[in-house]
Amino acid sequence: MGRLTRLAVGAITRATLIAGGVTTALPAGAYGNDGHMDVYQIGLSFNCNNKAFCGSENLGGFWGWAELDHNPATNANTGDAEFAFCAHGTFNGAGHDSQDITNWYIAPGSAGPYTFWGSGTDTTTFRGQTQVSTFTDMDFGVPALAGHYSTADVFGITPPPGVSAQIQVAYKPAH
C-alpha cells in the first residue's frame, strides 16, 4: 500500500493526458521533428476505487500522455507531458498537470534497471489554483522499454476489484 500511494502521488505530478482531436487534415509534422528524432510515447492510466485497498483518502485516478524526444543531431533530450486527475478524499476534485521536460535520461529506478528520469517544470492546476514548480532528476516510475505494463507489472501484485494501473510505452527511432 505504501508503494502504491507513493507511485500514485508521484505519477499525478508526472504523467500526461491524451487530449483533443484533429478537426482538419493537415500534414503530420508535430512531434518528433518529422522523423528526425527518436521518440518515446507513454500512455498512463491509474485508478483506485476500492476503499479497503486504497483507503478512503486515496480514491481516484489519473490518466495521461507523455512524449520524450532525443535529437541525434544535438544529443538533446526534451519532452512534454499532459495529465488529468481526480481525487475523492482529502483532496476532492479534478485537476490538470502539465510538464515541460528540459532533460531526461534512462537509469535504474523504481521501474527497474531501465527507468525514465528527468528534469523540468511542472504546472499543476487544482480547484482553481495553479502551482508551478521545478523538478530535477526525478524518477518518473515508468519503464524505458517499449511494451504494455499491467497492474501486476507496475505494482507486482494481482489487484483487487476497483484497482487498475496500465502503462503503454512506444518507441520510434529516428530515420
N, C-alpha and C positions, 0 to 999 in steps of 0.2 A: 504493500500500500504506500509506503513512504517513497519508493522509487517511482511508482505510478504518479503520485502527486507531484514530485519534482519534475518528471518528464512532461506532465501535462502543463504545469505552470510555465516551465521553460519553453515549451513549444508554443504556448499562447503568445509569447513575446518574440518568437522567431518565425512563425510559419506564414502561410500565404493562401489567399483565396482566388480560385479561378473565377474570373468575373467577366461579364459582358458578352457581347456578340458582335459580329460584323454585319452592318446593315447594307453595305455595298461591296461589290467585289473589287478589291484593289490588289496590286502586286504585293506578295508577301515578302517584305523586306524588314520586318520589325526586329525581332530578337535574333541574335547570333550573327549580325553583320553580314547577311546574305550568304551564309555558309562558310565564312572565313574564320569562324571561331569554333572552339569546342564548346558544346552546350550541354549542361545538365538541367533537366526539368524535373521538379519534385512536386508531387501532389500529396496532401496530407488530410486525413480525416480521423478525429478522435472524439469519441462520445462516451460519457459515463452517466447513465441514468438509473443506477442501482444504488440506493441509499445504503444497503448493507455492505456493499463493497467499497463504494467511493466516499461514504459519509454524507450526511445531509448538507454539509457546507461545500462540497466539491462536485456538485452535479452540474452538468452542462457539456459543452464540447467546443471544438474549434476545427476549422476547415480552411484549407488554403493551398497556395501555389507559390513556388519559388523558381527562379531561373538563375543559374550560376554560369557565367561565361569565362572562358580562358582564351585570350588573344595570343596565338602562337607568334605573331609578329613582334609583339611588345612584351610578352610574358605576363601581362596584367590579368588578374583575376578579379572580376567585378560581378555584381548581380543585383537583383531586387526580389522582393517578396511582398505578397499581399495576403492578409489573413482576416477572417471574421471569427468571432467567438461569442458564446453566450454562457451565462452562469446563473445558477439557481441555488443560492446560499447566501453567504455574507455579501458577495458581490453580485446581486441580482441585476440582470440586464444584458444587453448586447453591446459589442464593441468591434472596433476595427484596428488592425495593426499593419503598418507599412514599414518596410525596411529598405534602405539604400545600402547595399553591401559594397564597401570600398576595397575589401580584400578577403579572400577565402583560401583555404588550403585543406588538405586531407592528412589526417594523423590519427593515431589510436585515440579512442574516446568512448563515450557511453554507448555508441552503436557498434563497437567492435574495433578491429585494427584499422579499418578504413572508414573514418567518420569525418563528416564535414565540420569545419571550424571556420569562424570568420569574425570580421570587424566591420563596423559601420555605424549608421544612425537609425534609430528606431523611433517611430512616431505612433503612439497609441491613443486612440480616441475611445472614451468610455463615459457614458452618462453625460455627454456634452462637454466633457473636459478633455483637453489634449495635453499629452506629456511627450516631450522629445528628450531622448537620452542617447548616449553613445554606448557601444559595446566593443570590447577588444578581446580577441582570441577566445570567443565564446563557442563552446561545444553545441552544435545545432541538434544533436541527438538523432541525426539522420545518416543511414549507411551511405557510403560513397561508392556503391556498386549498383549498377543497373539491375532492377528487379522489382517484384511486388513483395511487400512485407506485411504479414497479417498480424493480428493481435498477439498470437503466440510468438511470432518472430520478434515483435517490438518489446514485449514485456516478459517473455519467457514463461508464460502461463496460458492455460486454456481459460478464457474469460467466462465469467458467469453471464447470464442474460442481462442485457442492458449495457454491456461494456464492449466497445469496439475500437480498434486502432488499425488504420490502414496507411501505408506509405507506398507510393509508387515513385521509383526513380528511373528516369530515361536518360540516355546519353547519346549525343550525336557528335561525332568528331568533325573537325573542320575538313573541308575538301578543296 
